[in-house]
Amino acid sequence: MRVCRTISERSQSPTALTIGNFDGVHQGHQAMLARLKEQARALGLPACVLTFEPHPLELFAPQTAPTRLTSLREKLELLAAHGIECVHVNRFNRAYASRSPQEFIERVLLAGLGMRWLLIGDDFRFGARRAGNFALLQEASRKYGFGLEAMPTVEFEGVRVSSSAVRVALAAGRLAEAEALLGRPYSISGRVVHGDKLGRQIGFPTANVQLRHNRPPLSGIFAVRTLDGQGHRRDGAASLGLRPTVDTSGRAKLEVHLFDFAGDLYGQHLRIDFLHKIRDEEKFPDLEALKARIAQDCDIAKELLAAKERA
């Protein structure tokens, strides 16, 4: 998959295009990508995505912006896995946000990206003050001769599939619901880095995974399954959060204890699939109490993962 960080003044080739933040690449997004690829094949065009970095709300309202489900790297990996041929990552800033809807259509979509067919979500708005909508795109499609389609809402058990719905499920610890909305277990990927080695001192060595999420959408103690760069899958128990017993920094950390593993993962890229939530974080009176609870958490995680395997 080709990733473009800039948009040229004049595209060299036509494209079939969809636009969005695609945070989480959930089932609704996946339906859009499948429809995009289907029409792109019919037209003989590459299937392309235009996305934005950062999320617009992170620019205009950083204190209330939603937590990210995926880092940019994770999002690109998911888009590639779903067969997208090119992703344009557009830098979203105030100058870009001030473009009129007409300028966005003419200079970005038609001239810069060579758009010949466009698929948008049913709630898509664009341009300065979010003035652009489907009706405006319909008018432009008749004027400039490009194809246009709106994707209907995708629902799961009567609930609209959305990034917001996934965030709500994760924050509440409802991982099975989040998995159903995503079409896969929720995961976080990152490089294994050196930590404070406390886990090793108390008998539970951990892989410390570098977080790209400023505010992870979930926290607590979890039963997990990991995948490393060599394709090895391993079961474990993970802690994601502030570690209140041993840390006062206020920064979230992700630590994974892998069962029956004594190798070296430093520098490797590790994906952690969150399969079951065991409990919320808790502050213990001392390390001995923490150690006893970790042992209990590991036993619970093993039972949960074994039951999932049998099912």
N, C-alpha and C positions, 0 to 999 in steps of 0.2 A: 504494500500500500504506500502511495506517495503522500507525504505530508508537506504542505506549502504554508509558509509563514507570511507570505506577502501575496497581494493580488495585483496582477499586472494591469497596465492601462488598457491593453487589448489582448484578449485571450486568443491563443493559437488554435484552439480546437473547441467544438461544441460539447456541452455536458448535459446530463440529466442530474438534477440537484434537489437536495432537501436541506432545510435550515433548522438549527436548533441548538440548545445547550447540551442535550443528550447526557445529562448527568445520571449516571447509573446504568445507562443503556438497558432500560427495563423492557417488559413485554410490549408496552405501547410503542416504544422506540423501535423495537425489533420488528414489529408489524410494519412500521414505516420503511425500515430498511429493506424488508422483503419486497414491499410494493415498489420501491425505488429501483431495486435490482431487476425486477420483472419488467418494468417499463423501459429501463435502460437497455436491456437485452433486445426488446422489441424494436427500439429505435436505433440500435447499433451505436449507443453512446456509452461513455464511461459513467459509472454510478459515483456521484460525488456528494460530499457533505460539507456544508459551511457551518462552522461552530465558532464560539467566541471565548476569548480568554482575556481578562477574568470574566466571571459571571457578571452581567450588568448590575445586579443588586450589590455585588461586592464593591462596585465603583460608587454607586449613588447612596447606598445605605449599608455601609460595612458592619455596623453594630447589629443590624437586624437581618443581614443576609443569611440564607439557609446554609446549614452545614453541607459540605460536599459529600456525595456518595462515592465519587471517584476522583482521583487526581487526573491531570491531563494525560499522563502516561497511561494510566489504567483505561481511561476512556478511549484513547487511540488504539490500545491493544484490543479492546472489545469491538471497536468499529472494524478493525482489520479482520478479526475472527468472524465477523458477519459479512465478509465479502465486499466491503467498500473499497473502491479502487483509488480514491483520492480524497483527502481531507484538507480543507483550507481552514487554518486556525487564524482567525482574524483578531488582531489586538483591539480590544474594546476600551476606548477612552472617551473623554468628553467631546473631542473633535469629531470622532466617529459617530457618537450618539446624536450629534447635532445635525447630521445629514437629513435632508428632507426625504420623505418616502419616495418621491419621484426620482431624486438623485440616487438613492440606494438601488432602485430598479434599473435605471439607465446606466449608471457608471460602475456599480459593483456587480449586479447579477448579469446584465446583458453584455456589457463591454468587457469587464474584468474577468468574469467566469464563463462567458460564452453560453449562458443558460438557454437551452432549447425546450426543456420541460422541467416543471417545478412541482414538488410535493410539499405541502405544509400541514402542520397540525391545525385542528379546528379552532384553536385559541391564539393563533399566531398574530402578533402585532409587531410593527417595525417602524423605523424612522423616528425623527425628532418628536418628542411627546407621545410616542407610540401611536402616531396618527394613521399609520398604514395598516390596512386590513385586507381581508379576502376580496371584498368588493372592489377595492382599488387595484388589486392584482388582476382581477377579472377584466377590468377596463383596460389595463396595460397589456394583457394577453391578446385581446382583440386588436389593439393598436400595433403591437410589435410581432404578433404571430407565434408566441410560444405556448406550449401546452401547460395546463394548470389543473391541479387536483388537490382537494382538501381531504386529509385522512380523518375518518370518523373516530370517535372515542373508543378506546379499547377498555373493556370492563372485566373485572374478576369478582365473581360472586356479588354482583351488583355495585361494586365500588370501582370508580374510575381509576385506571392504572396511571400513576403519576409518580414523579420523584418525591413529591410531598408525602404521598401515601406510604412509600417505602421508608422515608425518614421517620414517620410516626410509628410504623411497625418496629423499626430497629430501636428507637428510643425506648419503646415499651418492652423490649426484649422478646418480641414475637417473631422469632427468626424463621419459623415455618411460613408465616404470612409473608414476610419479606422475600423469602425464597420463591414463593408462588408468584409474587408480583414481578420479580426479576427474571424468573425462569432459570435460576441457578442460585446456589448459596451466595449470600453476601460475602465479599472477600476484600481484603486489603493486601496490597503488594508493596514490598520495599526491600531495601538492601539491609543485610545483617551487619550491624555495627557493634563496636565494643561498648559495654555498659559498665556498671559499677561492680560487677561480679558477685553481687550479694546472693543471687540464686545459687551459685556454685558453693558459696560458703555454708549455706544451710541445707545443702544436699539436693537442690533442684535447679541444676544449670539451665539457663534460658538463652534462647536466641533473641536478641534485641533488634527489633525491626524498625528501621527509620521511617517515621511517619511523614507523609506529604500532606496530610489533612491537618489544617490548623485546628479544627474542632471535629474530632471523629463523631459520626452520627450514632454511636452506641458506646456503652461502657460496661465494665463488669468482668466477671470470670466466665470463661467459655470452654466448651469442648470443641476442638478444631481439627481440621485436617490440612496439612501443608503440602505444597508442591514446590520443589526447587528447580533450578535451571537445568538439571540433568534428567528431569522427569520423575524423580523419586517422590513418592507420596508417603507421608508419615502422620500418625495421629499424635495429638498432644492436648495440653490444657494451656489456655492463654489468659493473660491479664491485660486489659486495655483500660487505661485510666490514669489517675493521679497518684496511685500508690500511697495512700494517706498514712500508713504505718511507718514508712521509711523515707518519704520524700516530701519536702515542703516547697518545691519549686513552682508548683501549680501548672506544670506542663504535662500533657498526656504522653504516656509511653505504652508501647506494645511489646510485651515479653511473652515468649512461647516456650514452654517446657515440652520437649519431644520425648515420648515414651521409648525406652530401650534404645537410645541413641547416644553415642559418645563421640561423634565426629566433630569436624571443624567446618562451620558454615560461614565464617567471617568473609565479607565481601560478596557473598552470593545474593542473588535476588530471590526472595521467598514470597510465595503467595499463601495467605492464610484464609481458609474458608471457615466461616463461623457457622457451626451446625446446631449448637444448643447453648442457651444461656444457663449457667449454673446458679449464679447469685450476683447481687450487686457488690460493689467494693465495700470494704469494711476496715475500720481502723482497729488494730489489735493492741493490747497493752504491752506486748514485748515480742521478740523474734521467735521465742519458743511457741507462743500461741499462734503466730503467723505460720510457722513451719507445720504445726499440727493441722491447721486448716488447709494448707496447700496439699498435704498428703490426702486429706479427705476429698478435696476438689479433684485431684487426679483419679482417685478411685471412682468418683461419680462420673467423670469424663469418660473413663474406660467403659463403664457400664452403658452409658448413653451411646457411645460410638459403636459398641458391639451390638446393641439393640438395633441401631440404624442399619448396620451391615446385614443383620438377619432379616430385617424388613425388606 
